[in-house]
Amino acid sequence: MELRKLAEANPWWQTKKVPQNLRGRDRPKYRLLLKSITQKEVTIITGVRRSGKSTLMYQTIDNLLKEKTPPKQILFVNLEDPRLTNDTLDDIYEAYRSGINPDQKAHIFLDEIHRRENWEKWVKRHYDLGTDCKFTISGSCSYLLKKEYSTLLTGRNLTFEVFPLSFQEYLTFKGINLDAEALEKDILLEKQRHEIQKAMNEYMEEGGFPDAFFKEEDFKRLLLTQYFDDIIYKDIVDRHELNSRKTRDLALYLASNITSPLSLRNIRNTLGLSYESIKDYITYYAEAFLFFTVEHFSYSLKEQKTRPSKAYCIDNGLRNAVSFKFTKDDGKLAENLAYLHLRQNKDDIYYWKDKNEVDFITKNPDHTLTAINVTYTDEVDEREIKSLKEFKQKHKKTQELIIITKNTQKTQEEIKYIPLWKWLLE
């Protein structure tokens, strides 16, 4: 292969630094990911397209350069680059070794690794042979990565999942720096509280994709719609050879019905898809980190599987850019944000429904349960309270009851009322 194709993607070979436009903003929550460059295991970065995986790679490269790693010992390869379509991983590696770094340790960054078949065998071969390489790889498909590396790279990898900006990160990007002690003791100045609440309203509508954050209002929706289409066509349709119209139509249906139990019958009648096709499509959306589903809580697997699932979207802004909505739906958006917060911090998330419904049930490490309702109002409906009490009465392992509100904060009848903005900062 022509070496110049690699040189253009590795400007530090000449300039000895990472361009600022590639380095982006720091995201402290991924500090451990950046530190993993010191570990011999393969660093694997997964997450939805455009969530910042490549930027974190560039930040890792920037740190290496600051620590005096020779620039030519660092190779970055974007495997979605059309100029590399006909080049195998061996072609790329041999060109780099023969032309740039023949015998020194190499830090090799392979972006969008899933674009190459059998990548995991190639990485494993180099790892097991003791090749003097540290591999950091990324991909936008959870199932593809897990399926392949779970068998071949077991014990040889450190995996990190990257999300769009959390609310804490969103505030940092806006230049709103919180005093952790003031937040914990609930003594924030009124001015800062108003700043946070204003940012909360914006975050709820705009979401947290990093590049979209910096766009003018008129261009945010255009960019987010493009993200949506790229995920649909590049990460789902092309990969699974699906009908593009039906794939997009079902995704639009889910976007318009986030937080609601999914009726397979309604979807079938609306879109003309079979039950099996609907289930497959929903699995593909989850693989691409576009939509996630939450199942009904039950200790009976049979009951759990016979109840409908609820769908949530990876980002509020992405959802708002493409969904059909005719009324203001802050309640749905608040619940979606709550899910995303839980998704990043909890392994087991469910919902529960009997006479009343609880939005989220989470399992704690000590096997106790937490029940959470999201209202995003300060006039809490009595049914929100009843559902939590009903769940606790039926499940004695319930440790904590929470209602997520707009601004109300108190504890009453064993129920904690917490403003959404504050809960997202915990």
C-alpha positions in Angstrom: 0.0 0.0 0.0 1.0 3.6 -0.4 2.6 5.0 2.7 1.2 8.5 2.1 -2.3 7.2 2.9 -1.1 6.5 6.5 1.0 9.7 6.8 -2.1 11.9 6.1 -3.9 10.3 9.1 -0.8 10.7 11.4 0.2 14.4 11.2 2.2 14.1 14.5 4.9 12.2 12.4 5.8 15.6 11.0 4.4 18.1 13.6 5.1 16.1 16.8 1.6 17.1 18.1 -2.1 16.3 17.7 -4.0 19.1 16.0 -6.4 20.8 18.4 -9.4 20.2 16.2 -8.8 16.4 16.6 -8.0 16.6 20.3 -11.3 18.1 21.3 -12.4 18.7 24.9 -11.3 16.7 28.0 -13.8 14.2 29.4 -12.6 13.3 32.9 -15.1 10.5 33.3 -13.0 8.5 30.8 -9.7 9.1 32.6 -9.3 5.4 33.2 -9.7 4.7 29.5 -6.8 7.1 28.7 -4.7 5.5 31.4 -5.3 2.0 29.9 -2.5 2.9 27.3 -0.1 1.7 30.0 -1.6 -1.8 30.2 -0.6 -4.6 27.8 -4.2 -5.7 27.3 -6.0 -4.6 24.1 -8.1 -1.5 24.9 -11.5 -1.8 23.3 -13.7 1.3 23.0 -17.4 0.8 22.0 -20.3 3.2 21.8 -22.7 4.8 19.4 -21.4 6.5 16.3 -20.2 10.1 16.9 -20.1 9.8 20.7 -16.4 10.7 20.9 -14.5 7.4 20.6 -12.1 8.8 18.0 -11.5 11.9 20.1 -10.6 9.8 23.1 -8.1 8.0 20.9 -6.6 11.3 19.8 -6.4 12.4 23.4 -4.6 9.2 24.3 -2.1 9.9 21.5 -1.7 13.5 22.8 -0.8 12.2 26.2 1.7 9.8 24.7 3.4 12.6 22.9 3.5 14.7 26.0 5.2 11.9 27.8 7.9 11.9 25.1 6.8 8.8 23.1 8.5 9.2 19.7 5.8 10.3 17.2 6.6 7.6 14.7 5.9 4.9 17.3 2.2 5.9 17.1 0.0 4.8 14.3 -3.7 5.8 13.9 -5.8 4.1 11.2 -9.4 5.0 10.4 -10.8 1.9 8.8 -13.8 3.8 7.4 -11.4 5.8 5.2 -12.4 4.9 1.6 -8.7 5.1 0.6 -8.0 2.0 2.7 -10.9 -0.1 1.5 -8.7 -2.5 -0.4 -5.9 -2.7 2.2 -5.9 -5.5 4.7 -4.7 -5.1 8.3 -1.5 -7.0 7.2 -1.0 -4.5 4.4 -1.3 -1.6 6.7 0.9 -3.1 9.4 3.6 -4.1 7.0 3.7 -0.7 5.3 4.0 1.0 8.7 6.7 -1.3 9.9 8.8 -1.2 6.8 8.4 2.5 6.1 8.1 4.2 9.5 8.8 2.1 12.6 10.7 -1.2 11.8 11.7 -2.4 15.3 10.5 -0.1 18.1 7.4 -0.5 20.3 4.3 0.6 18.4 1.0 2.1 19.8 -1.5 1.1 17.2 -5.0 2.7 17.1 -7.5 1.1 14.9 -10.7 3.1 14.6 -14.0 1.4 13.5 -12.3 -2.0 13.6 -15.5 -3.9 12.6 -14.9 -2.7 9.0 -12.4 -5.6 8.7 -13.4 -9.2 8.8 -11.5 -11.5 11.2 -9.9 -8.5 12.9 -10.0 -10.3 16.3 -7.9 -13.2 14.9 -5.4 -10.7 13.6 -5.1 -8.8 16.9 -5.0 -12.1 18.9 -2.1 -13.3 16.7 0.0 -10.3 17.3 -0.9 -10.3 21.0 -0.1 -14.0 21.5 3.2 -13.7 19.5 4.3 -11.0 21.9 4.6 -8.5 19.1 5.8 -5.2 20.7 2.5 -3.5 20.1 -0.2 -1.9 22.3 -3.5 -2.0 20.5 -6.3 0.4 21.1 -9.4 -0.3 18.9 -12.9 1.1 18.5 -16.2 0.0 17.0 -19.8 1.2 16.8 -21.4 -2.2 17.1 -21.7 -3.9 20.5 -22.8 -7.3 19.3 -20.2 -7.6 16.7 -17.4 -6.7 19.1 -18.6 -8.8 22.0 -19.3 -11.8 19.8 -15.9 -11.8 18.4 -13.6 -10.7 21.2 -15.5 -12.6 23.9 -14.2 -15.9 22.6 -10.8 -15.0 21.1 -9.7 -12.1 23.3 -10.9 -13.3 26.7 -8.5 -12.1 29.4 -6.6 -10.1 26.8 -8.8 -6.9 26.7 -10.0 -3.9 28.7 -13.4 -2.6 27.4 -14.9 0.8 27.8 -18.3 2.1 26.6 -18.5 5.7 25.5 -21.8 7.7 25.6 -22.8 11.1 24.4 -22.2 13.8 27.0 -23.7 13.2 30.5 -25.4 16.2 32.1 -22.3 16.7 34.2 -20.2 16.9 31.1 -22.7 19.1 29.3 -22.4 21.6 32.2 -18.6 21.5 31.9 -18.8 22.1 28.2 -21.0 25.2 28.9 -18.5 26.5 31.4 -20.7 25.9 34.4 -18.4 24.5 37.1 -20.1 23.2 40.2 -18.9 23.3 43.8 -19.2 19.7 44.8 -19.6 20.5 48.5 -22.2 23.2 47.8 -24.1 20.7 45.7 -24.0 18.0 48.3 -25.1 20.3 51.1 -27.7 21.9 48.9 -26.3 25.4 49.4 -25.9 26.4 45.7 -26.3 30.1 45.0 -29.7 31.0 43.5 -28.0 32.3 40.4 -26.1 29.1 39.8 -29.2 27.0 40.5 -31.0 29.0 37.7 -28.1 28.4 35.4 -28.2 24.7 36.0 -32.0 24.5 35.5 -31.7 26.5 32.2 -29.0 24.1 31.1 -31.2 21.2 32.1 -34.0 22.4 29.8 -31.5 22.8 26.9 -29.9 19.4 27.5 -33.3 17.7 27.6 -34.1 19.0 24.1 -30.6 19.0 22.5 -29.0 15.9 23.9 -25.3 15.4 24.3 -23.6 14.5 21.1 -20.3 16.4 21.4 -20.0 17.9 17.9 -23.7 18.9 17.9 -23.1 20.9 21.1 -21.0 23.4 19.2 -23.4 23.9 16.3 -25.7 26.8 15.8 -29.3 26.0 16.6 -30.3 25.9 12.9 -27.7 23.2 12.2 -28.1 21.0 15.2 -31.2 19.2 13.9 -29.6 18.7 10.5 -26.5 17.2 12.0 -28.4 15.0 14.4 -30.7 13.8 11.6 -27.5 12.9 9.6 -26.2 10.9 12.6 -29.5 9.0 12.8 -29.3 8.1 9.1 -25.7 7.1 9.3 -26.5 4.7 12.2 -29.5 3.3 10.3 -27.8 2.8 6.9 -24.1 2.2 7.8 -24.4 0.4 11.1 -27.6 -1.5 10.6 -28.9 -1.8 7.0 -25.5 -2.4 5.3 -24.3 -4.8 8.0 -27.4 -6.9 8.1 -28.6 -6.5 4.5 -32.0 -5.2 5.6 -34.8 -3.3 3.8 -33.8 0.3 4.3 -37.3 1.8 4.3 -38.6 -0.6 6.9 -35.5 -0.3 9.1 -35.9 3.5 9.1 -39.7 3.4 9.6 -39.4 1.1 12.6 -36.7 3.3 14.1 -38.9 6.4 13.7 -41.8 4.5 15.3 -39.6 3.7 18.3 -38.3 7.3 18.5 -41.8 8.6 18.7 -42.8 6.0 21.4 -39.9 6.0 23.8 -40.7 5.0 27.4 -43.9 3.2 26.3 -44.5 -0.5 26.4 -44.0 -1.9 22.9 -47.0 -3.6 21.3 -45.6 -6.0 18.6 -49.1 -6.3 17.3 -49.4 -2.5 16.7 -46.0 -2.4 15.1 -46.9 -5.3 12.8 -50.2 -3.7 11.8 -48.6 -0.3 11.3 -45.4 -1.4 9.4 -46.3 -4.8 8.0 -43.4 -6.5 9.6 -43.6 -10.0 11.1 -43.1 -10.5 14.8 -39.7 -12.2 14.3 -38.5 -9.4 12.0 -39.5 -6.8 14.6 -37.6 -8.6 17.3 -34.6 -8.9 15.0 -34.7 -5.2 14.0 -34.9 -4.2 17.7 -31.8 -6.3 18.4 -29.9 -4.6 15.6 -30.8 -1.2 17.0 -29.4 -2.2 20.3 -26.3 -3.5 18.7 -25.7 -0.1 17.1 -26.4 1.6 20.4 -29.4 3.5 18.9 -32.3 2.1 21.0 -32.3 0.0 24.2 -35.1 -2.1 25.7 -36.0 -2.6 29.3 -37.9 -5.7 30.4 -40.5 -6.2 33.0 -39.2 -7.1 36.5 -40.1 -10.5 37.8 -38.3 -13.4 39.5 -40.1 -15.6 37.0 -38.3 -15.7 33.6 -41.5 -16.8 31.9 -43.5 -13.8 33.2 -40.6 -11.4 32.4 -40.5 -12.6 28.7 -44.3 -12.5 28.2 -44.6 -8.9 29.2 -43.8 -6.1 26.7 -40.5 -4.3 26.7 -40.1 -0.5 26.9 -37.8 1.3 24.5 -35.3 4.1 25.2 -33.1 6.2 22.8 -29.4 6.8 23.1 -29.8 10.6 23.0 -32.7 13.0 23.5 -31.5 15.4 20.8 -31.2 12.6 18.3 -34.7 11.4 19.2 -36.2 14.9 18.9 -34.6 15.5 15.5 -36.4 12.6 13.9 -39.5 11.7 15.9 -43.1 12.6 15.2 -44.4 14.6 18.2 -47.4 16.9 18.3 -47.3 17.9 22.0 -44.6 18.8 24.5 -43.4 15.6 26.1 -41.0 16.6 28.8 -42.1 13.6 30.9 -40.9 11.2 28.2 -37.6 13.1 27.7 -37.0 13.2 31.5 -37.6 9.5 31.7 -35.3 8.8 28.8 -32.5 10.9 30.5 -33.1 8.9 33.7 -32.7 5.6 31.8 -29.4 6.8 30.2 -28.1 7.8 33.6 -28.9 4.4 35.0 -27.6 2.6 31.9 -24.1 4.1 32.6 -24.2 3.2 36.2 -26.3 0.0 36.7 -26.1 -3.4 35.1 -29.7 -4.5 35.8 -32.5 -2.2 34.9 -36.2 -3.2 34.7 -39.7 -1.6 34.9 -42.6 -3.1 36.8 -46.4 -3.0 36.3 -49.2 -4.4 38.3 -52.2 -2.3 39.2 -49.8 0.7 38.9 -46.5 1.1 37.2 -42.9 1.8 38.3 -40.6 3.3 35.7 -37.4 1.7 36.9 -36.3 -1.1 39.2 -32.6 -1.5 39.7 -30.8 -4.3 41.4 -28.1 -3.2 43.9 -24.8 -5.1 44.5 -26.2 -6.4 47.8 -29.2 -7.8 46.0 -31.6 -5.2 47.3 -33.8 -3.2 45.0 -34.4 0.4 44.2 -37.7 1.6 42.7 -37.8 4.9 40.8 -40.6 6.9 39.2 -39.9 9.9 36.9 -42.5 12.6 36.8 -40.7 15.9 35.9 -43.3 17.9 37.7 -43.7 19.4 41.2 -47.3 18.3 41.4 -46.8 14.6 41.9 -49.7 12.5 41.0 -50.9 10.1 43.7 -50.5 7.1 41.5 -46.7 7.7 41.4 -46.7 7.3 45.1 -49.1 4.3 45.2 -47.0 2.4 42.6 -43.8 2.7 44.6 -45.6 1.6 47.8 -47.3 -1.3 46.0 -44.0 -2.5 44.7 -42.3 -2.4 48.1 -45.2 -4.2 49.7 -44.8 -7.1 47.1 -41.0 -7.1 47.1 -39.5 -7.0 50.6 -35.9 -6.6 49.3 -36.8 -3.0 48.2 -34.4 -0.7 49.9 -35.1 2.7 48.4 -38.0 4.5 46.8 -37.3 7.6 44.6 -39.5 10.1 42.7 -37.6 12.2 40.2 -39.2 15.7 40.1 -38.6 19.0 38.4 -37.5 21.0 41.4 -39.0 19.4 44.5 -36.6 17.9 47.1 -37.7 16.3 50.3 -38.2 12.9 52.0 -41.8 11.9 52.8 -43.2 8.6 53.8 -40.0 6.8 53.0 -39.9 8.3 49.5 -37.1 10.5 48.4 -38.1 13.3 46.0 -35.1 14.5 44.0 -34.9 17.1 41.2 -33.8 15.5 37.9 -30.9 17.9 37.4 -29.5 17.0 40.9 -30.1 13.3 40.5 -28.2 13.3 37.2 -25.2 14.9 39.0 -25.0 12.2 41.7 
